[in-house]
């Protein structure tokens, strides 16, 4: 075993590299990435004391992920031969069972990636494009099938003001037509930056906002929900509301 040090942002190994060693994090932390489409998706962040890289060693296959130093890190490197020799040669069943478990875990990881069942918060500094698309016939009539590209944050969505509306409410950047429906307020929700991440904040609307299936509102536990990279859903008001959107968040190319 030996110790290796990596600078912040350095790659420990790339997806597709041979599995020639496993690693123990002695100092610092690393991120685990998987190539999906044209970009990389973060699957995990590993802290001090974590072990990684063992699955490729046990399966005797190329690396299925890329690992990168989040800051300066010190790793204990265990070569493949040394790791495998730690198993009792008189009892090879243990190694066989461990390899079988690793194979099943790898298949489960692949299924998660293929079905996009994982979610990753969207850091604003890493976001290349935010596009608001229609998710109902009414919204397609109003904003078109190509939707709206979100520029600067915060970006508010609501309805056009009408006589009798409170004058102190800030108009929305995207003001939709409405025939007095209570399903949408003058400024119903806003896309905002919250602690560095992209999020949706309900603007004290009457009925709240559904974000990826969960309701946010002043009368709920929280009026804010983070968005993830990829596809998100937002709906103002109740479940029958036609003000439904998809929000596509794209990461900058690396």
Secondary structure as UniProt FT lines:
FT   STRAND          2..6
FT   TURN            8..9
FT   STRAND          11..13
FT   TURN            15..16
FT   STRAND          21..27
FT   STRAND          30..36
FT   TURN            37..38
FT   STRAND          39..46
FT   TURN            48..49
FT   STRAND          51..52
FT   HELIX           54..59
FT   STRAND          66..69
FT   STRAND          73..79
FT   HELIX           80..85
FT   TURN            89..90
FT   HELIX           93..115
FT   HELIX           124..126
FT   STRAND          127..134
FT   HELIX           137..143
FT   TURN            145..146
FT   STRAND          148..149
FT   STRAND          155..159
FT   TURN            163..164
FT   TURN            167..168
FT   STRAND          174..176
FT   TURN            182..183
FT   TURN            186..187
FT   STRAND          189..194
FT   TURN            195..196
FT   STRAND          197..202
FT   STRAND          209..211
FT   TURN            212..213
FT   STRAND          214..216
FT   TURN            218..219
FT   STRAND          224..226
FT   STRAND          230..236
FT   TURN            239..240
FT   STRAND          244..251
//
